[in-house]
């Protein structure tokens, strides 16, 4: 089963995708993660993407589509993919259809995580992760039990995304409204969109998403 987690930055797509990997054994395909890795490694793609990402701007479609095609060629995607952060534009929607069809596959479901946008900037600007294990924290909503020490692995090093500052977040929201939100009606016309309330606690959002997937016959790993 192939699904898209859809929603603005900070809706919780990455967090929910992590859970689905764990619960359903699907593969998370986060184009943001792929780009951040490229920036870290200093590749050609990383050089193009780095500045645009810092400014909260989208990376050109042709580059993103090439990256996605290469990722879909890896064998781990055969059993189902959670698209997290792709597609973000209409050309990317068309490209995804084509890339999946070429691989004798298709999109099964788009899950929109609906959020109150006034809450987003605060949500994003306060978030950080453990530099060792990636556990997520927030300045206001989820501090480690012991200040400065990761609850999961005990590390004392944490990091923030360079594009999680207020200016970049506002730019990311503008890009979302101009280019990404208009693609939802394309999928709605196909009758494959389901909606969840992303303002619920994280665990409840995960439960709702799991219910949607089970209705569509996805099998949890433990079943
Ligand atoms: P994300 O981790 O999904 O929030 O993505 C972080 C940043 O990576 C975005 O603000 C864009 O600059 C870039 N990016 C990720 N996915 C895409 C995409 N599908 N199309 C264009 N730019 C993207």
Boltz pocket constraint, residues with backbone or C-beta under 6 A from the ligand:
constraints:
  - pocket:
      binder: B
      contacts: [[A, 9], [A, 31], [A, 32], [A, 33], [A, 35], [A, 49], [A, 52], [A, 53], [A, 56], [A, 57], [A, 58], [A, 59], [A, 60], [A, 64], [A, 84], [A, 85], [A, 86], [A, 87], [A, 88], [A, 92], [A, 163], [A, 172]]
      max_distance: 6.0
